[in-house]
Amino acid sequence: MNRKDFLLRGLTGTAVLATSGSSASLVTNGIDELKPLEVVGFNHLPNAAAEKMEPHIIIHRADTRGAADHGWLKARHSFSFANYYNPERMHFGVLRVLNDDVIAPGMGFGTHPHDNMEIITIPLEGAVAHKDSMGNSGVIRAGEVQVMSAGTGIKHSEFNHSSAEALKLFQIWLFPDRSQVQPRYSQMVLPELKDNEWLQILSPDKHDAGLWIYQQAWFNLGKLTAGTTLKYSLHRPESNGLYVMVIGGDARVSGHTLRTRDALGTWDVPEVEISAVTDARMLLLEVPMALPG
């Protein structure tokens, strides 16, 4: 499959239904879909709402993300998604989607399909009730992480498990390094997040810490106390970049000040220095910058 065909395939076919947990019919409604866009190469270019401070750094401020409010779903999109389209905010290397969702009690996404995408869900507050066409059914809570390799095709539903409290989560989609794999699902309870240490939650190696995916990518969480500086060394500096999201607090990343939900992407560097201005929680996404050919 050539690059154009791969991208077109990966950017289509996400049907979603906004409904309560008692319903699970398959419907396409455009709320939470990827549009069939022709994108070639990797895209980390700035626009009027972005800051390109140096040739290898891009900053995405929290308030420049796409926004959607459907009542039951409040979402912020770091990259073009559903009705948010910005040709200069398509993806950062193979990182195609980084959605910051707040889902009302008892509500969620009815049964919908995916294919040829690595999908990672990180609950921040609350719990996700999940069911899929492979027979998996369970709950993913804050402090856990879930991975789906959509491969040849999978259908699943996702709901706020609580009838009283809002669910807050990150959902992240990566282009895989191979297509048409057998779909797979995994979830795990993460080890305790210790102060001033990186906690690896994802890698390409099934024998390494955290879950694994079909991509040369590494994800880490961090909880830094004010005044602490940590460095992150890229596993593949010759081909990967690092996208840093501040989950909460203030930090300086590669010399630039970021606040809650600000993000910085950098590439062509062997390591990145991160300092906590206040107590801060961080999400680090190391991903290949070239799309699969």
C-alpha positions as a printed Julia matrix, in Angstrom:
293×3 Matrix{Float64}:
   0.0     0.0    0.0
   1.52    3.36  -0.96
   1.68    6.31   1.4
  -1.28    8.17  -0.04
  -3.53    5.1    0.07
  -2.39    4.31   3.6
  -3.22    7.81   4.82
  -6.58    7.93   3.1
  -7.47    4.59   4.65
  -6.29    5.65   8.08
  -8.25    8.91   8.0
 -11.64    7.41   7.23
 -14.19    5.09   8.73
 -14.78    6.36  12.25
 -18.48    6.27  12.99
 -19.71    7.43  16.37
 -23.02    7.68  18.19
 -23.58    9.97  21.14
 -25.82    7.99  23.43
 -26.33    6.56  26.87
 -24.71    3.31  27.94
 -27.88    1.34  27.27
 -27.61    1.78  23.49
 -24.96    0.47  21.09
 -26.15    0.87  17.51
 -23.72    1.72  14.71
 -24.28    5.24  13.39
 -22.23    7.82  11.5
 -22.96   11.35  12.67
 -19.8    13.37  12.15
 -19.27   14.28  15.8
 -16.1    12.34  16.33
 -14.75   11.41  12.9
 -11.6    11.78  10.88
 -12.28   13.32   7.51
 -10.84   11.8    4.28
  -7.94   14.21   3.94
  -4.97   13.83   1.62
  -1.92   14.31   3.78
   1.59   13.37   2.67
   4.76   13.6    4.71
   4.92   14.75   8.33
   3.36   18.02   9.35
   4.43   20.15  12.27
   4.2    23.55  10.59
   3.01   26.62  12.51
   0.08   28.88  11.71
  -1.06   32.17  13.15
  -2.12   30.38  16.34
   1.16   28.49  16.79
   4.61   29.53  17.86
   7.64   28.3   15.95
  10.45   29.46  18.17
  13.32   27.61  16.5
  13.71   25.43  13.38
  13.09   22.27  15.4
  10.49   23.43  17.95
   6.77   24.08  17.65
   4.52   25.22  20.51
   0.78   24.57  20.61
  -0.9    26.66  23.3
  -3.91   25.11  25.02
  -6.33   27.77  23.76
  -5.28   27.27  20.11
  -6.61   23.7   20.0
  -9.82   22.84  18.2
 -12.89   22.91  20.42
 -16.22   21.07  20.35
 -19.12   21.24  22.78
 -21.89   18.73  22.17
 -23.36   19.05  25.64
 -22.58   15.48  26.69
 -19.07   15.77  25.17
 -16.64   18.65  25.55
 -13.49   18.05  23.52
 -10.27   19.83  22.67
  -8.38   18.61  19.61
  -4.62   19.12  19.31
  -4.86   18.11  15.64
  -7.56   18.31  12.97
 -10.48   16.1   13.91
 -14.21   15.91  13.12
 -15.42   19.46  12.43
 -12.08   21.02  13.41
  -9.92   21.29  10.31
  -6.62   23.12  10.2
  -4.32   22.06   7.36
  -1.29   23.09   9.43
  -2.38   21.1   12.48
  -2.82   17.66  10.92
  -0.33   15.59  12.87
   3.09   15.54  14.51
   4.88   12.73  12.75
   2.79    9.58  13.26
   0.85   11.25  16.09
  -2.46   11.84  14.34
  -4.93   12.46  17.2
  -4.59   13.85  20.71
  -8.06   14.5   22.04
  -8.74   15.91  25.49
 -12.3    14.8   26.28
 -14.78   15.43  29.07
 -17.76   13.04  28.87
 -20.96   13.5   30.86
 -22.13   10.83  33.34
 -23.59    7.75  31.66
 -22.88    9.07  28.16
 -20.41    8.02  25.51
 -19.7     6.63  22.07
 -21.88    3.83  20.73
 -20.46    0.96  18.69
 -18.2     2.33  15.95
 -15.39    0.97  13.75
 -11.68    1.61  13.43
  -8.98    0.11  11.23
  -5.22    0.47  10.79
  -4.66    2.74  13.76
  -3.02    2.37  17.17
  -5.45    3.81  19.73
  -4.35    4.63  23.27
  -6.75    5.78  26.0
  -5.51    7.36  29.23
  -8.29    8.17  31.75
  -7.37   11.19  33.88
 -10.45   11.21  36.13
 -13.19    8.61  36.29
 -13.5     5.36  34.34
 -14.3     4.17  30.8
 -16.66    1.25  30.17
 -15.43   -0.59  27.07
 -16.88   -3.35  24.85
 -15.56   -4.53  21.5
 -16.1    -6.99  18.67
 -13.27   -9.23  19.94
 -15.31  -10.05  23.03
 -13.48   -7.74  25.44
 -15.59   -6.02  28.06
 -14.31   -4.09  31.03
 -13.59   -0.83  32.8
 -10.46    1.31  32.43
  -9.94    3.63  35.39
  -7.72    6.61  36.1
  -4.29    5.18  36.8
  -4.65    2.63  33.99
  -3.97    2.7   30.25
  -5.67    0.93  27.34
  -4.34    0.06  23.87
  -6.15   -1.16  20.76
  -4.41   -2.11  17.55
  -7.3    -1.71  15.1
  -5.53   -3.51  12.25
  -7.91   -5.22   9.82
 -10.89   -3.75  11.66
 -12.56   -3.58  15.05
 -15.83   -2.21  16.45
 -16.13   -0.96  19.99
 -18.11    1.27  22.33
 -16.87    3.59  25.07
 -18.95    5.12  27.85
 -18.54    7.02  31.07
 -18.85    4.23  33.63
 -20.21    6.62  36.24
 -23.81    7.83  36.43
 -22.77   10.76  38.64
 -19.28   12.02  37.76
 -17.75   13.37  34.54
 -15.08   11.3   32.78
 -11.89   13.06  31.69
  -9.45   11.35  29.36
  -6.85   11.63  26.65
  -7.4     9.56  23.54
  -4.38    9.27  21.26
  -4.16    7.77  17.77
  -0.93    6.84  16.03
  -0.4     5.63  12.49
   1.01    2.08  12.87
   4.27    0.91  11.32
   2.43   -1.88   9.5
  -1.11   -2.29   8.18
  -3.71   -5.06   8.24
  -2.51   -6.7   11.44
  -4.74   -8.92  13.56
  -6.7    -6.61  15.89
  -5.62   -6.74  19.51
  -6.59   -5.22  22.85
  -4.74   -4.7   26.11
  -5.03   -2.72  29.31
  -3.03   -2.48  32.49
  -2.92   -0.86  35.91
   0.06    1.49  35.96
   2.66    1.41  38.73
   2.53    4.24  41.22
   3.68    7.49  39.64
   6.64    8.57  41.75
   7.85   12.15  42.07
  10.56   13.27  39.66
  10.82   10.07  37.63
   9.59    9.17  34.17
   7.14    6.28  34.09
   7.11    4.46  30.75
   3.6     3.38  29.85
   4.06    2.38  26.2
   6.77    1.1   23.85
   7.27   -1.07  20.73
   8.6    -3.95  22.85
   6.13   -6.36  24.44
   8.83   -7.29  26.99
   9.47   -3.68  28.03
   7.68   -1.62  30.68
   4.08   -0.69  29.96
   1.95   -1.79  27.03
   3.2    -2.25  23.46
   2.02   -1.13  20.04
   2.86   -1.55  16.36
   4.99    1.59  16.18
   8.46    2.76  17.23
   6.98    5.03  19.89
   7.5     5.48  23.61
   5.08    7.22  26.01
   5.98    8.42  29.5
   4.18   10.11  32.37
   5.88   12.33  34.9
   5.01   14.07  38.17
   7.58   16.78  38.84
   7.85   18.85  41.99
   8.49   22.58  41.69
  12.13   23.38  40.98
  12.99   19.9   39.66
  14.67   19.38  36.28
  14.63   16.08  34.41
  16.05   15.15  31.03
  14.45   12.81  28.53
  16.78   11.01  26.1
  15.12    9.95  22.87
  15.37    6.25  22.02
  15.67    7.05  18.31
  16.9    10.65  17.98
  17.79   10.14  14.31
  14.15    9.5   13.35
  11.87   10.4   16.27
  10.55   13.61  17.73
   9.08   14.36  21.15
   5.68   15.91  21.8
   5.35   17.14  25.4
   1.93   17.93  26.88
   1.62   19.62  30.26
  -1.29   17.84  31.93
  -1.3    20.31  34.79
   0.94   23.0   36.26
   3.69   25.14  34.76
   6.95   23.87  33.26
   9.83   24.92  31.06
  10.53   22.59  28.15
  13.63   23.21  26.03
  13.75   26.69  27.56
  10.12   27.6   26.8
   7.44   28.16  29.44
   4.35   25.97  29.13
   1.19   26.02  31.22
  -1.64   23.54  31.7
  -2.48   21.74  28.44
   0.16   23.64  26.46
   2.31   21.38  24.3
   5.72   21.55  22.65
   6.98   19.4   19.81
  10.66   19.07  19.02
  12.74   16.99  16.63
  16.36   16.55  15.48
  17.49   16.55  19.13
  19.0    13.74  21.24
  17.44   14.83  24.54
  14.99   17.32  26.0
  15.27   19.17  29.32
  12.08   19.66  31.32
  11.89   21.81  34.47
   8.91   22.19  36.78
   8.1    25.83  37.58
   5.26   24.67  39.82
   4.36   21.09  40.66
   3.55   19.69  37.21
   2.25   16.55  35.56
   3.61   15.73  32.11
   2.84   13.45  29.19
   5.75   12.69  26.83
   5.09   11.15  23.42
   8.17   10.07  21.48
   7.08    9.23  17.93
   8.61    8.72  14.46
   8.5    11.88  12.38
   8.2    10.12   9.0
   4.91    8.51   8.08
   4.91    4.86   6.96
   5.55    4.55   3.24
